[in-house]
Structure formats: structure tokens, C-alpha cells
Amino acid sequence: MGAQDVKPTDGPSGRQSMRLVLRDLDALEEMLVSDVFETDTRRIGAEQEVILVNDSYLPAPVSVEVLERITNPQIVPEIARFNMEMNCSPLVLGGACFSALEGQIGELLDEVAEATAQEGATPLLAGICPTIELSDLRRGNMVPKPRYARLDEVLKQMRGSDFELRIEGADELHVLHPTVMLESVNTSFQVHYQVTPDEFAEVYNMSMALAAPVLAAAVNSPILFGKRLWRETRIAIFQQVVDSRGSGAGRRDFLGRVRFGEKWIDSVLDIYRADVARFRQIVAAGDDAASDPFEDIEAGRAPKLAALQAFNSCVYRWMRPCYGITDGKPHLRIENRMLPAGPTVLDEVANAAFWIGLMSEGPRAWPDITERIDFKETRANFLKAAREGLSCHFTWLDDVEVPARELIPDILIPVARRGLERQGVEAGDIDRYLSIVESRVVSRQTGAHWVLGSVAKMHGVGTRAERLACLTRSMIENQRSGKPVHEWPIENLMSGHESISSAFATVAQCMTTDLFTVQEDECIDLVASIMDWERLRHVPVEDGNRRLVGLVSYRSLIRSLVKRRADEYEHPIAVRSIMVPDPVTTTSDTPTLEAIRLMREHEVSCLPVVDDGRLVGMISERDYSRIAGRLLEDALRRGEHPCP
């Protein structure tokens, strides 16, 4: 979650806070030289993020209310009111630790589910919730914490523009959004692995080399806003949205705040120093940073290094170094941030066991891995895995190309098994969790594959909103079954199910987002052609910043053409002369019934949908007629009589 007690980072206070970060770095260096870190115990841990959905399977912004009921300090907020995070207690690696981790997560989820049920919501494990819309990402849905407001303010200031998202997959998505809330569509399962200072560099490099195949086996986020994008679209979202680089970088090599890395490392200090040298502070630690770490070291206490930790919390490497204290002893660990939430707790813990087994045995299996594969190839592999999942081919050791579906079961799973055995993990745990990863890979059914297969089966049935709501409902039902994702059936999720009438609750669920627009200085002949070609009755008029300035209706166009004199045909007429300026509009989160009332009150047959000043969609009488027809058909199919 990151530090919540934050201070500004500009002006004199900002300069002082950076001095504290540098002081903490010096203290960390002294601690490494003095050999004060815990080395006789290896622990694992995890952070579980969830998205909350309501009875209509839409994001439910109720986390603030839910947390008022929960006293467990392990359950905390995330940036959006429809997200929450659960922090598991550290576990010593060995024995039945993975079963214990699965049990912990299950208990925390049960606690969250019980509290959210009182708000008409339930937790969902998904890398990206299928039903989430841009309207859910408004500032009003940001949790009121100083850290999040500061993150939003500073990142936008650094970028000098709105947050942009551009992803190409089977479909193409291009979004401009005024807040960092775009990042909140991501839900992760973050795994922690404790290491000693002496082995840190070797294990960290191994985590980079093996990130791609581990991710390929775990992909679970192929859809955003109804678009089929990457198999793990979270990777693209996070790297693009949480980015402080502005446009116009020219020939300079600016690094992204969210990134894979640039090179192999020799020490944990390499990472911290590179990040401090490259990036400015976004948030600074609160009062905890005031204590002198050198006084703590001299007194035999483990320093908090709060300033360094606050800085590190806003630099988002996919494999992030972490400093912590357990039972009064300092330790180092590697945080794996790339894994998605879901599809089930069982799948998540299987992913964790696979990765931790590789981290344990990898340095023995491939002690010279940094000499046998170029770092740039590992980064390219990572992006391939995010885009293609199990379909990709990796550049493996000595430039040998290996399909993911062969590398993982034939080479990596046996290595992970030896690693877990070496750590004393019970055979039952090893077999249970690694067999799930292997079955998933052999069957080729990751969470992403199940989602895309289900979407394909539903193609052409119902509305987009209905299909996404059915998909979300099925995710929840399958998660409750406890079966891992490779056992989930791919079927037409709408077949045999009643219509989800709640899928039409808001304008966002009904509106058309594939729009044809014109600008006010263009000729009306273009409008007439668009209306003819696309069978439209309304065309919105935008300015250069995609802000709505008017609306052209079929009626106004006909009226203009009828009144047009013969000599005017030689002089094109501008759109502004016939458009309705400042038309009646609605927002995407407006209830459907309210939008219908608005159309009747103003006697208009369509409403442009505007969020934060920008046109995002259109809703018309035709849309409502289609929806009414669907609901009527479903009512008759169920034997109901909609008319008295």
C-alpha cells in the first residue's frame, strides 16, 4: 500500500526529505558492511488485492464504509473506493507454509466478504474487473488519503498532460483520462521472498531472468473496457499510467517509473542508488523519518529507514527490493509485483510456490545465467509473456528459442520442485501447488484463456454490458467452487441464464462508445455522408481537445438542405451553422431511468455522454428500445407477464 503519513516534497521541506533519503541509504550501506541482517531464517509473504463488486456485478465504491467495520490491521484501503488490500503475516519457508498461506488468504477474504455483504457487495479476484468503466475512475471514487491525492497531483504535474493509455491487442484501446485512477483497474497478488544480503544480487538477477515464464503461466487480465488486449494487460496499464515522463523527451533516455530494469545488478545498493539518482520524490515520510538511523545502529536497534521506504514505495519495479524488520531484526526481501489477482486463491498460491521454488534453486541450477542470456532479452521475454501468455516463444539460455509451453513443464517446474524440497516444504504442498501450474500449462488454460474463450462463446448474444456482467458473475461462481482455473468450463455463460437486467442500470452500460464525430469548421456535406454511410441520426461536434461543443441531428441537416439556395451549393456550409450548441448531456454514471426522464423532459431523442468535460459516448432512443426489447423477451421466456 505504501506510506500513508506523507509530507510535501517541494521547497525546503522537500530538500530536507531528500537528505533523509540519502542518510538512510548511507545507513543501509553501513548495515550491509556490519553484517547485522537476519540470515538464519527465510520467510515468505503475500499481499492480496481485491475489487469489490455489487449485486449488479459492477464496481462497488464502498471500501471506506467497509473498513469502518473491520478492525483487522491487515486489511487496508487501496487507491480506489472499490479496491482493498489484505496483507498476510510472514511465514517461515518450509513445512506446510503454502497451505498456511492459502488458509490465511481465505480467512482474510471471508472477513472482507462478511463486511462487504452488509454494503451489498462481494470481493472479486481478477487482474481486471470485466465490468469496470471509465466512469468508475473519477476522482470521487479515490480513497481520501493524502498519499493518493499527492500521487495524482505530482504525477500529472510531472507529465504535463492527462494520463494516456494506448494498448494494441486483438482490439485497440486509446484513452485519455484526467486522473491517476486509471491505475486502479489493476488488481495484483504480490509475493515476498526473504533473502540474505550476500545472495541478494544473485537471486534478484534470477528473478529477472525467470519473470517472463512465471508471468506467462499466470496471465489473467486480457480485457479492459470490453476490449481484448494483452493476456496480462495490467503490465501495459501500470507502465503507461504511473509514469512521470512528459512528452518531448527527444534523444534523451528517460526511464519509466514503472519498469522491468536496465541491467543485471551486483548489490541491492545498485537498485536504490539508481532509483534515487533517476527519480524525484513523490511522497516523503512523516514523523517516522525523524529518528537518526545511525543512532539506532549504534544502540543495537534496527533502524526504520522510513525516508528510504517512502521513496521506494513510489518507484515501481516489477521486482522491487524491500527492507523490513521482523522481531527486531532487519532483513531484505524481493517483492514480485507482476502477478495478477486470481483466478482463485489456489491458483495464486500455486504461482507463488512456483516462483519461490525457482528463486531457491535457480542460482544452483544456472549459476552463470547472467553470462548466458543478455539482459535485454529477458526484458523482451517479459513483454512477450504479457502480450501472448503461453503462446509465446522465449529466448532462453545461449540464444536458444523455446516455446513457453515446453520451457515451463519440462525445465522450470522440475527446478522449482528441487528448490522447494531443499527448503523443507512438505511433499504434499509441493505436489499440490506445482501440479496446478503444470496442469494449467499443459491444458493451455490460464485465466486469460478462459476469459477470452468465454467471451468468444458469448459473441453476438445479448448486449456488451450483459456479456461482461455474465463473465463477472461466472468468475465469482467459479472462485467460490474452489476449482483451479484449468478446470473451469468454457461455455456460453449466457446460455440458460436469465438476463441480467441490472446490466442496464447506468448510462455507462447502455451507451455507444464507438463514435463518429466532426469539428465545427468542417462542411455539412461530411456530416450528411457520415449519417448516410453509418445510418446515424445524430453526430456530435467536438473541438480539438475532444470537448463537446454541439450536436448535429438528421432533422437539422435536412432542414438546412431544404432551405439552401442554389447559389449556396457552390460555397460549403460549416457545421457550426446548423449544429445545436451546448446540447443537453448526461454523465456515464447517471442511472438509466434518470437519463430517460431527461430525454423526455427536454424532448430530445439522444444524449451525448460527457465525463470531466470530454465526450465519452452517446445514448439514444434506439438504444433504449433495444434494451426494452431484450428485457421483454427475457420476461416472456421466464413466463412472466410484463403487462397487466
VOGU-3710 file (C-alpha; in Angstrom, 3 decimals, decimal comma):
1> mgaqdvkptd> 0,000/0,000/0,000  2,890/2,374/0,742  3,346/5,019/3,390  0,148/6,915/4,224  1,677/9,537/6,575  3,252/11,719/3,897  4,640/15,219/3,561  5,201/17,547/0,568  8,383/17,056/-1,453  8,862/20,562/-2,810
11> gpsgrqsmrl> 10,609/23,587/-1,336  12,782/23,463/1,811  10,855/20,507/3,258  11,442/18,578/0,046  15,178/19,247/0,168  15,276/18,101/3,758  13,316/14,940/2,961  15,797/14,044/0,223  18,648/14,483/2,685  16,894/11,963/4,910
21> vlrdldalee> 16,625/9,506/1,999  20,365/9,860/1,340  21,079/9,439/5,063  19,043/6,233/5,085  20,983/4,963/2,081  24,266/5,599/3,909  22,878/3,783/6,941  21,838/0,824/4,775  25,351/0,636/3,358  26,833/0,596/6,863
31> mlvsdvfetd> 24,409/-2,146/7,908  25,454/-4,274/4,914  29,115/-3,864/5,819  28,454/-4,549/9,513  26,604/-7,799/8,769  23,602/-7,070/11,006  20,891/-8,559/8,792  18,945/-11,685/9,634  20,402/-14,642/7,723  19,276/-17,756/9,592
41> trrigaeqev> 15,566/-17,599/8,654  13,851/-17,391/5,293  10,301/-16,097/5,202  7,650/-15,658/2,545  4,644/-13,329/2,442  1,916/-12,008/0,196  -0,377/-9,036/-0,414  -3,816/-9,810/-1,818  -5,701/-7,083/-3,667  -9,393/-7,449/-4,481
51> ilvndsylpa> -12,012/-5,466/-6,331  -15,442/-5,047/-4,764  -18,492/-5,589/-6,970  -22,170/-5,079/-6,197  -25,194/-7,262/-6,903  -25,159/-5,986/-10,496  -21,532/-7,167/-10,839  -20,342/-3,571/-11,190  -17,508/-1,976/-9,176  -18,848/-1,046/-5,722
61> pvsvevleri> -17,159/2,058/-4,218  -17,786/1,041/-0,599  -14,321/0,267/0,828  -14,315/3,281/3,153  -17,596/2,161/4,700  -16,429/-1,462/4,857  -13,184/-0,561/6,621  -15,133/1,243/9,323  -16,497/-2,179/10,289  -13,171/-4,032/10,100
71> tnpqivpeia> -10,659/-3,711/12,933  -8,088/-6,101/11,472  -4,944/-4,010/10,674  -4,022/-6,478/7,923  -6,957/-5,242/5,815  -6,274/-1,807/4,363  -7,509/0,538/1,620  -6,149/0,896/-1,876  -6,315/3,935/-4,149  -9,919/3,347/-5,293
81> rfnmemncsp> -13,009/3,007/-3,143  -13,795/-0,241/-4,955  -10,412/-1,845/-4,116  -8,987/-3,283/-0,908  -5,747/-4,965/0,114  -5,037/-7,747/2,593  -1,532/-8,173/3,998  -0,685/-11,720/5,049  1,501/-12,425/8,066  5,031/-13,599/7,155
91> lvlggacfsa> 5,571/-17,364/7,177  8,800/-19,301/7,566  9,538/-21,092/4,296  9,204/-24,833/4,868  6,724/-27,434/6,027  3,131/-26,685/5,055  3,809/-22,958/4,596  1,899/-22,733/1,308  -1,176/-24,431/2,726  -0,912/-21,995/5,623
101> legqigelld> -0,676/-19,083/3,177  -3,745/-20,317/1,312  -5,590/-20,600/4,616  -4,577/-17,076/5,650  -5,802/-15,557/2,425  -9,055/-17,492/2,659  -9,697/-16,258/6,198  -8,961/-12,646/5,235  -11,236/-12,934/2,196  -14,007/-14,347/4,384
111> evaeataqeg> -13,638/-11,397/6,740  -13,823/-8,937/3,853  -16,774/-10,789/2,286  -18,727/-10,679/5,548  -18,173/-6,933/5,926  -18,818/-6,085/2,260  -22,041/-8,122/2,224  -23,537/-5,516/4,557  -22,943/-2,970/1,778  -24,428/-5,221/-0,912
121> atpllagicp> -21,014/-6,100/-2,329  -18,629/-9,027/-2,652  -14,847/-9,322/-3,275  -13,710/-10,484/-6,709  -10,294/-11,931/-7,588  -9,452/-10,656/-11,073  -6,468/-8,881/-12,590  -9,007/-6,501/-14,149  -12,729/-6,492/-13,390  -14,540/-7,074/-16,730
131> tielsdlrrg> -17,351/-4,599/-15,937  -15,191/-1,645/-14,909  -15,781/1,525/-16,949  -14,077/4,895/-17,234  -16,940/6,411/-15,244  -15,795/4,329/-12,249  -12,396/6,034/-12,358  -13,487/9,540/-11,382  -11,779/11,425/-8,550  -14,840/10,968/-6,365
141> nmvpkpryar> -14,007/7,272/-6,204  -10,485/7,907/-4,905  -9,951/6,958/-1,266  -9,499/10,205/0,719  -5,899/9,651/1,814  -3,104/12,249/1,417  -0,852/9,739/-0,341  -3,269/9,178/-3,213  -4,104/12,845/-3,690  -0,387/13,624/-3,714
151> ldevlkqmrg> 0,354/10,849/-6,207  -2,347/12,137/-8,541  -1,232/15,758/-8,248  2,518/15,231/-8,670  2,392/12,666/-11,484  0,098/14,861/-13,543  2,332/17,863/-12,882  5,414/15,910/-13,966  3,711/14,613/-17,103  2,299/17,987/-18,044
161> sdfelriega> -0,764/16,296/-19,524  -3,614/13,910/-18,860  -2,879/10,251/-18,257  -2,788/8,364/-21,537  -3,308/4,684/-22,185  -2,664/3,171/-25,611  -2,703/-0,617/-25,987  -2,991/-2,769/-29,092  -4,097/-6,383/-28,972  -6,891/-8,102/-30,859
171> delhvlhptv> -8,635/-4,760/-30,307  -7,145/-1,306/-29,886  -7,610/0,960/-26,882  -6,696/4,625/-26,650  -7,785/6,518/-23,546  -7,043/9,960/-22,132  -8,066/10,417/-18,510  -7,542/13,327/-16,118  -6,593/11,290/-13,020  -4,199/8,535/-11,987
181> mlesvntsfq> -7,298/6,489/-11,109  -6,721/4,654/-14,408  -4,199/2,632/-12,410  -6,921/1,365/-10,088  -8,275/-1,064/-12,704  -5,280/-3,276/-11,799  -5,590/-5,861/-9,033  -2,478/-7,815/-8,049  -1,209/-10,686/-5,934  2,213/-9,630/-4,673
191> vhyqvtpdef> 4,625/-12,232/-3,322  7,578/-11,583/-0,971  10,714/-13,724/-0,645  13,297/-13,018/2,060  16,960/-13,249/1,079  20,318/-12,636/2,730  22,462/-9,652/1,693  25,145/-11,953/0,267  22,741/-13,743/-2,069  20,530/-10,750/-2,881
201> aevynmsmal> 22,096/-9,868/-6,246  22,198/-13,478/-7,455  18,570/-14,167/-6,510  17,370/-10,791/-7,814  19,023/-11,415/-11,184  17,402/-14,846/-11,247  14,009/-13,253/-10,599  14,519/-11,052/-13,653  15,666/-13,910/-15,869  12,633/-16,036/-14,946
211> aapvlaaavn> 9,993/-13,312/-14,728  8,686/-13,989/-18,235  7,842/-17,702/-17,966  6,390/-17,249/-14,462  4,139/-14,483/-15,807  3,182/-16,493/-18,908  1,822/-19,263/-16,693  -0,208/-16,817/-14,588  -1,806/-14,347/-17,042  -5,344/-13,355/-16,031
221> spilfgkrlw> -6,114/-9,850/-17,376  -6,972/-9,920/-21,097  -9,889/-7,460/-21,207  -10,327/-3,779/-20,339  -13,444/-1,732/-21,175  -14,668/-4,675/-23,244  -11,534/-4,629/-25,440  -9,398/-7,751/-25,951  -5,863/-6,548/-25,356  -2,793/-8,275/-23,862
231> retriaifqq> -3,003/-11,577/-21,997  -1,767/-9,615/-18,968  -2,964/-6,106/-19,763  -2,078/-4,900/-16,249  1,569/-4,697/-17,301  0,834/-2,164/-20,047  -1,599/-0,185/-17,890  0,720/0,221/-14,939  3,760/1,090/-17,050  1,884/3,747/-19,010
241> vvdsrgsgag> -0,283/5,333/-16,337  2,096/5,535/-13,367  4,706/7,326/-15,449  6,222/10,709/-14,714  7,742/11,220/-18,165  6,293/14,058/-20,167  6,254/14,333/-23,942  9,145/15,729/-25,930  11,956/13,681/-24,408  13,850/13,905/-27,682
251> rrdflgrvrf> 17,083/11,933/-27,789  17,444/11,608/-24,020  16,803/8,209/-22,446  14,158/8,838/-19,808  13,285/5,796/-17,732  9,773/4,923/-16,712  8,897/4,974/-13,015  7,302/1,566/-13,612  9,815/-0,662/-15,325  11,448/-4,025/-15,660
261> gekwidsvld> 15,024/-2,814/-15,228  18,055/-1,920/-17,325  20,845/-4,335/-16,369  21,977/-7,102/-14,096  22,899/-5,907/-10,598  25,788/-6,532/-8,183  24,173/-5,316/-4,947  20,871/-4,157/-3,500  22,503/-0,724/-3,260  22,734/-0,653/-7,078
271> iyradvarfr> 18,930/-0,579/-7,271  18,299/2,003/-4,572  21,034/4,337/-5,827  19,882/4,090/-9,444  16,318/4,946/-8,454  17,286/7,862/-6,207  19,545/9,232/-8,951  16,863/8,879/-11,649  13,615/9,853/-9,966  12,337/12,736/-7,904
281> qivaagddaa> 10,366/12,151/-4,753  6,586/11,990/-4,971  5,881/11,487/-1,281  8,108/11,914/1,749  7,858/10,028/5,019  6,139/11,550/8,032  7,448/11,764/11,550  8,986/8,275/11,449  11,806/9,634/9,284  12,984/11,992/12,035
291> sdpfedieag> 14,853/9,343/14,037  18,559/9,061/13,254  19,317/5,592/11,795  22,958/5,793/12,862  21,926/6,271/16,479  19,734/3,188/16,157  22,599/1,171/14,685  24,966/2,268/17,441  22,379/1,329/20,066  21,929/-2,113/18,516
301> rapklaalqa> 18,436/-1,345/17,208  17,197/-1,955/13,694  16,539/1,471/12,079  13,212/2,001/10,326  14,761/3,710/7,264  11,345/5,342/6,855  12,537/8,005/4,404  14,053/5,434/2,054  10,999/3,197/2,295  8,642/6,088/1,474
311> fnscvyrwmr> 10,763/6,899/-1,577  10,880/3,241/-2,631  7,094/2,937/-2,366  6,681/5,266/-5,362  9,208/3,602/-7,686  7,543/0,575/-9,192  9,977/-2,048/-10,407  8,261/-5,316/-11,249  10,770/-6,934/-8,900  11,226/-4,458/-6,075
321> pcygitdgkp> 13,778/-4,604/-3,246  12,274/-4,209/0,214  13,741/-3,559/3,644  11,881/-4,717/6,732  12,121/-5,599/10,391  10,799/-8,804/11,966  11,150/-9,493/15,697  13,569/-6,587/15,957  15,898/-7,917/13,235  16,368/-6,193/9,852
331> hlrienrmlp> 16,018/-8,209/6,653  15,943/-7,845/2,874  13,351/-9,350/0,565  12,312/-9,294/-3,077  8,739/-8,292/-3,872  7,240/-9,870/-7,001  4,711/-7,275/-8,231  3,866/-8,719/-11,647  1,347/-11,449/-10,728  -2,378/-10,737/-11,160
341> agptvldeva> -5,053/-11,404/-8,598  -6,978/-14,643/-9,177  -8,439/-16,556/-10,812  -8,618/-18,369/-7,424  -6,656/-18,324/-4,183  -5,465/-21,819/-5,082  -4,099/-20,580/-8,423  -2,399/-17,628/-6,733  -0,628/-19,746/-4,129  0,417/-22,170/-6,876
351> naafwiglms> 2,004/-19,235/-8,729  3,773/-18,190/-5,525  5,118/-21,712/-4,904  6,373/-21,933/-8,498  8,203/-18,610/-8,268  9,656/-19,204/-4,803  10,864/-22,671/-5,775  12,669/-21,157/-8,767  14,198/-18,412/-6,617  15,515/-21,032/-4,216
361> egprawpdit> 17,009/-23,456/-6,743  17,669/-21,203/-9,750  21,080/-19,918/-8,574  22,243/-23,546/-8,205  20,723/-24,729/-11,485  22,058/-21,804/-13,535  24,889/-20,108/-11,574  26,113/-18,337/-14,705  22,723/-17,208/-16,010  23,778/-13,554/-16,415
371> eridfketra> 26,517/-14,689/-18,805  24,254/-16,964/-20,834  21,396/-14,577/-21,595  21,518/-10,890/-22,424  19,520/-8,696/-20,057  17,699/-7,067/-22,960  16,429/-10,485/-24,000  14,951/-11,049/-20,532  13,097/-7,751/-20,819  11,870/-8,656/-24,305
381> nflkaaregl> 10,736/-12,040/-22,969  8,780/-10,291/-20,219  6,846/-8,163/-22,692  6,185/-11,194/-24,901  4,735/-13,037/-21,915  2,475/-10,096/-21,053  1,228/-9,837/-24,635  0,920/-13,501/-25,591  0,871/-15,611/-22,422  1,562/-19,292/-23,068
391> schftwlddv> 1,556/-18,765/-26,842  4,933/-17,027/-26,863  8,441/-18,319/-27,548  11,271/-17,190/-25,269  14,912/-16,542/-25,966  16,386/-18,863/-23,349  19,994/-19,669/-22,404  22,647/-19,410/-25,102  20,140/-17,796/-27,515  18,059/-20,957/-27,826
401> evparelipd> 14,400/-20,261/-28,643  11,979/-22,299/-26,523  8,139/-22,277/-26,509  6,675/-21,292/-23,151  4,585/-24,481/-23,142  7,806/-26,555/-23,217  10,110/-24,448/-21,050  7,756/-24,338/-18,066  6,786/-28,024/-17,593  9,976/-29,615/-18,983
411> ilipvarrgl> 12,644/-27,417/-17,398  11,321/-24,932/-14,843  8,839/-26,963/-12,808  11,417/-29,694/-12,006  13,845/-26,979/-10,865  11,144/-25,356/-8,714  10,357/-28,761/-7,189  14,001/-29,275/-6,158  14,083/-25,787/-4,681  11,020/-26,361/-2,511
421> erqgveagdi> 12,361/-29,755/-1,420  15,658/-28,141/-0,451  13,747/-25,640/1,721  11,971/-28,445/3,554  8,498/-27,818/2,111  6,200/-30,777/2,677  5,836/-33,126/-0,290  2,057/-32,764/-0,210  2,304/-28,988/-0,618  4,861/-29,309/-3,411
431> drylsivesr> 2,744/-31,793/-5,361  -0,498/-29,879/-4,815  0,655/-26,475/-5,995  3,181/-27,319/-8,715  0,743/-29,795/-10,273  -1,757/-26,949/-10,644  0,758/-24,833/-12,567  1,724/-27,815/-14,713  -1,908/-28,734/-15,472  -2,674/-25,149/-16,360
441> vvsrqtgahw> 0,225/-25,006/-18,798  -0,379/-28,441/-20,342  -4,097/-27,713/-20,811  -3,199/-24,199/-22,031  -5,986/-22,748/-19,897  -4,769/-19,758/-17,941  -7,250/-17,258/-16,537  -6,731/-15,138/-19,652  -7,501/-18,090/-21,915  -10,715/-18,851/-20,002
451> vlgsvakmhg> -11,875/-15,227/-20,226  -11,193/-14,920/-23,944  -12,752/-18,307/-24,663  -15,872/-17,380/-22,706  -16,141/-14,034/-24,482  -15,866/-15,803/-27,853  -18,637/-18,234/-26,886  -20,942/-15,326/-25,986  -20,236/-13,389/-29,182  -23,386/-11,874/-30,633
461> vgtraerlac> -25,577/-12,869/-27,683  -27,155/-10,079/-25,633  -25,553/-6,682/-25,133  -21,947/-5,893/-24,301  -22,966/-4,961/-20,757  -24,817/-8,249/-20,316  -21,893/-10,289/-21,597  -19,408/-8,603/-19,256  -21,775/-8,924/-16,301  -22,246/-12,636/-17,057
471> ltrsmienqr> -18,481/-13,058/-17,294  -18,005/-11,398/-13,892  -20,768/-13,446/-12,314  -19,211/-16,663/-13,628  -15,812/-15,650/-12,230  -17,331/-15,263/-8,779  -19,219/-18,573/-9,018  -16,109/-20,445/-10,175  -13,975/-18,858/-7,460  -16,452/-19,999/-4,827
481> sgkpvhewpi> -16,294/-23,550/-6,210  -12,628/-23,719/-5,236  -11,632/-25,358/-8,523  -8,420/-24,054/-10,165  -8,901/-22,215/-13,431  -7,742/-25,059/-15,679  -10,855/-26,957/-14,535  -13,287/-24,124/-15,309  -15,592/-24,955/-18,244  -15,556/-22,621/-21,218
491> enlmsghesi> -19,150/-22,210/-22,307  -21,712/-19,668/-23,401  -22,176/-18,072/-19,994  -25,475/-16,514/-21,071  -26,951/-19,813/-22,222  -29,599/-20,981/-19,791  -29,197/-17,904/-17,591  -31,782/-15,237/-17,082  -30,963/-11,792/-18,458  -29,061/-9,582/-16,076
501> ssafatvaqc> -31,414/-6,621/-16,123  -29,082/-4,828/-13,716  -26,611/-4,691/-16,606  -28,623/-1,687/-17,820  -28,621/0,212/-14,526  -26,468/3,136/-15,654  -25,805/5,051/-18,852  -22,271/3,613/-18,988  -23,731/0,146/-19,503  -26,026/1,184/-22,342
511> mttdlftvqe> -24,204/3,918/-24,230  -22,410/3,635/-27,550  -18,690/4,434/-27,299  -17,671/3,862/-30,932  -18,468/7,397/-32,073  -18,307/9,286/-35,351  -17,671/12,982/-34,698  -16,910/16,143/-36,658  -15,498/19,552/-35,809  -17,458/22,780/-36,150
521> decidlvasi> -15,466/24,213/-39,053  -15,965/21,138/-41,260  -18,553/21,095/-44,060  -22,060/19,748/-43,548  -21,586/17,554/-46,611  -19,264/15,408/-44,478  -21,942/15,106/-41,790  -24,517/14,073/-44,392  -22,175/11,419/-45,776  -21,379/10,000/-42,307
531> mdwerlrhvp> -25,063/9,814/-41,441  -25,785/8,026/-44,714  -22,896/5,585/-44,519  -23,304/4,686/-40,846  -27,098/5,067/-40,625  -26,882/7,661/-37,882  -29,404/10,274/-36,811  -27,038/12,331/-34,645  -23,391/13,329/-34,960  -21,625/15,090/-32,056
541> vedgnrrlvg> -19,341/18,058/-32,706  -16,028/18,245/-30,812  -13,230/20,773/-30,518  -9,533/19,911/-30,804  -9,428/18,783/-27,150  -12,311/16,326/-27,625  -14,712/18,525/-25,727  -18,312/18,553/-26,880  -19,355/21,856/-28,467  -22,508/20,887/-30,336
551> lvsyrslirs> -24,731/18,259/-31,889  -25,988/17,841/-35,456  -29,275/15,985/-35,876  -30,657/14,408/-39,021  -33,621/16,773/-38,755  -31,462/19,918/-38,621  -29,397/18,681/-41,542  -32,499/18,053/-43,712  -33,920/21,442/-42,753  -30,674/23,128/-43,791
561> lvkrradeye> -30,535/21,320/-47,137  -34,182/22,143/-47,935  -33,665/25,848/-47,256  -30,390/26,005/-49,128  -30,443/28,296/-52,166  -28,970/27,158/-55,471  -26,025/29,561/-55,285  -25,081/28,247/-51,822  -24,193/24,842/-53,228  -21,004/26,401/-54,584
571> hpiavrsimv> -19,978/27,515/-51,061  -19,712/24,771/-48,448  -21,576/25,454/-45,227  -19,764/24,930/-41,915  -21,117/22,529/-39,314  -21,341/25,339/-36,740  -24,143/26,956/-38,733  -26,525/24,031/-38,256  -25,389/22,383/-35,013  -27,209/22,758/-31,717
581> pdpvtttsdt> -24,652/24,409/-29,396  -24,428/23,246/-25,763  -26,823/20,317/-26,183  -28,434/18,559/-23,244  -25,964/15,976/-21,933  -25,661/13,314/-19,273  -22,817/11,538/-17,484  -21,866/7,889/-17,703  -22,775/7,159/-14,083  -26,304/8,585/-14,438
591> ptleairlmr> -28,998/5,981/-13,720  -30,685/4,789/-16,904  -34,152/5,814/-15,724  -32,896/9,317/-14,968  -31,448/9,602/-18,493  -34,790/8,509/-19,980  -36,584/11,121/-17,874  -34,095/13,745/-19,061  -34,724/12,882/-22,720  -38,485/13,114/-22,259
601> ehevsclpvv> -38,298/16,356/-20,293  -36,217/18,084/-22,964  -37,927/16,303/-25,863  -34,659/15,040/-27,350  -34,016/11,648/-28,904  -30,382/11,295/-27,833  -27,977/12,441/-25,128  -24,230/12,932/-25,536  -22,439/11,411/-22,532  -19,791/13,717/-21,075
611> ddgrlvgmis> -17,357/12,953/-18,247  -14,868/15,529/-16,954  -15,723/17,776/-19,897  -14,955/15,165/-22,566  -17,314/13,263/-24,816  -17,211/9,543/-23,927  -20,376/8,152/-25,532  -23,906/8,604/-26,853  -27,210/7,195/-25,665  -30,333/7,314/-27,825
621> erdysriagr> -33,940/6,203/-28,002  -32,785/3,417/-30,297  -30,524/2,062/-27,535  -33,362/2,107/-25,022  -35,743/0,426/-27,476  -33,225/-2,364/-27,990  -32,763/-2,814/-24,238  -36,511/-2,799/-23,612  -36,909/-5,481/-26,259  -34,269/-7,653/-24,568
631> lledalrrge> -35,931/-7,321/-21,164  -39,363/-8,073/-22,628  -38,084/-11,194/-24,395  -36,474/-12,460/-21,207  -39,592/-11,779/-19,145  -41,721/-13,744/-21,610  -39,179/-16,565/-21,679  -39,435/-16,849/-17,890  -43,230/-16,981/-18,130  -43,715/-13,533/-16,656
641> hpcp> -46,381/-11,103/-17,886  -44,834/-7,632/-18,112  -48,181/-6,053/-18,990  -51,209/-6,213/-16,618
//
